[in-house]
Amino acid sequence: MAYLIGSIPTAVWISKRVYGIDIREHGSGNAGATNTFRILGSKAGSVVMLIDMFKGFLAVKLSLLSVFPWHSEQITNLQVFLGLAAVVGHIFPIWADFRGGKGIATLFGMILAIQPLVAVSLVGVFLGMLYLTRYVSLSSISASVAFPLLILFIFNEPELSYRLFAIATACLVVLTHYKNINRLLQGNESKVPFFRKRKLRRRED
């Protein structure tokens, strides 16, 4: 169920049904919030980001259906598993030919469901970097690197599985954004077009 929830291809459906294009054929080719911001503007990008976040949040909340005691190690492990299943679904969506996005928003929704205070802190890092640079990719990378730092040194998370998950997440996000990192170093990365609408004609039937 968590995988199927994560597989909902928000960016693909919105780009096709509202704008008449397939978001995967434009920009970076990813079906995620970052590419939607870049191609369709802040309004569409915000909608995609919020829905993709909710996918991760909802997937983790499936743990409420389990028989494990709340706040137990088993619950934490289950929540991490459910969240990761949703992230995998977002990256490889069964509803969109297994061609999705990078899973950052869904990953954030997962963290929000497990540890809201950590999620709020990461939002601060993300928005602060986005305000300073207007690079969504750089903001995502910064928040992902801050994730294990918060877990290990600020919130002192006791569960080993969650600590390892935080470290693995930071490494994975950096690796999956290697193209963005190269563009950032070369000065070719696109900035978010805040308060500016993208003019895209609907495809005629």
C-alpha positions, 0 to 999 in steps of 0.5 A: 500500500505504501508503494502504491501511494508513493507511485501516484505520479503527481507531476506527470498527471498535473502536467498532462491534464492541466498543461498538456505536456509530459513534464518528463520531456522537459527540463531535467526529465524528472517527474518531481517538484523541482522540475515542475517549479522550473518548467511550470512555475511556482504555482504548479510546483507548490501543488506538486510538492505538497501532494508528494509530501502528503504521499510520504506522510500518509504512507508512514501513517499506515503504521497505525494499522499495525499491532506493534506498541506505539513508540517502540523500536518495531514501530520506528522500523516499520515507519522507516520501511513504509516511508522508504516504500513510498519514496521508491514508489515515487522514484519508480511509479507503477502508474507512470512507466516507472519513471518518476522523480527523486523523492525529496518531497515524499522523503520529507513527508515521511520525516514529518510523520515520524519526527515533526520537529526534525521536519520543521527544522529541515524546512527552515534549512530548505527555505533559508537556502531557497531564499538566499539562492533560489536553487531548489536543488541546492536547498534539497541537498542542504536539507538532506545533509542537515538531516543526519546532523540534526538526528545525531547531534541535536535530537540525539535519536536513540534508534540505530535504524533511524540514525543509519537511515538519516546518514544513508538519506544524505548520501543518497540525495547527494548522489542522485543530485550529481547532475545538479551539483555539476550544473551548480558548479558550472553556473548553469542550474536554473533558479525558481521563477517565484511569482512568475507564471510560465506560459505553456499552451495546452495541447490541442485535442 
